[in-house]
Amino acid sequence: MASQRQSQQIPQESPPRKPDPALQSLPIRAYLDQSVVPILLQGLAELAKERPSNPVEWLGHYLLKNSERS
């Protein structure tokens, strides 16, 4: 399992973006609904189709790979 993880490359994180002032002023629920929920729902839908043996790790990779969409 360790060799499997070593062979998988985690994408390099891009430099942190400056916070969007409009998002910073939103209540917590609205902030999450706009910035996290859409990509999370897409990831969960793909996860349900794929049904991998390691769902949390799979979802983490999905979110990292597709984070630019949000």
C-alpha positions in Angstrom: 0.0 0.0 0.0 2.9 2.4 0.8 4.4 1.8 -2.7 0.9 2.5 -4.2 0.7 5.8 -2.4 4.2 6.7 -3.4 3.5 6.1 -7.1 0.4 8.4 -6.9 1.4 12.0 -7.4 -0.6 14.6 -5.5 -0.9 17.7 -7.7 1.2 20.7 -6.5 -0.8 23.3 -4.8 -1.0 26.5 -6.6 -0.2 29.7 -4.6 -3.0 30.7 -2.3 -5.5 33.1 -3.9 -6.4 36.4 -2.3 -9.7 36.1 -0.5 -12.7 37.4 -2.4 -14.1 40.3 -0.3 -17.6 39.4 -1.4 -17.2 35.9 0.0 -15.6 37.1 3.1 -18.6 39.1 4.1 -21.1 36.2 3.6 -22.7 34.2 6.5 -21.1 30.8 7.0 -23.8 28.8 5.2 -23.9 31.1 2.2 -20.1 31.0 2.0 -20.1 27.2 2.0 -23.0 27.0 -0.4 -21.1 29.2 -2.9 -17.6 28.0 -2.5 -17.6 24.4 -1.3 -20.9 22.7 -1.9 -20.9 22.7 -5.8 -17.6 20.9 -6.2 -18.3 18.6 -3.2 -21.6 17.5 -4.7 -19.9 16.8 -8.0 -17.3 14.8 -6.2 -19.8 12.8 -4.3 -21.8 12.1 -7.4 -18.6 10.8 -9.1 -17.7 8.8 -6.0 -21.1 7.1 -6.0 -20.5 6.1 -9.6 -16.9 4.8 -9.1 -17.4 3.2 -5.6 -13.7 3.0 -4.9 -12.4 0.8 -2.0 -10.9 4.0 -0.4 -13.6 6.6 -0.8 -12.2 9.3 1.5 -8.8 9.2 -0.3 -10.5 9.1 -3.7 -12.7 12.1 -2.8 -9.7 14.0 -1.5 -7.8 13.5 -4.8 -10.9 14.4 -6.7 -11.2 17.7 -4.8 -7.6 18.5 -5.3 -7.7 17.7 -9.0 -10.9 19.6 -9.7 -10.5 22.5 -7.2 -10.0 25.1 -10.0 -13.6 24.5 -11.1 -15.0 26.0 -8.0 
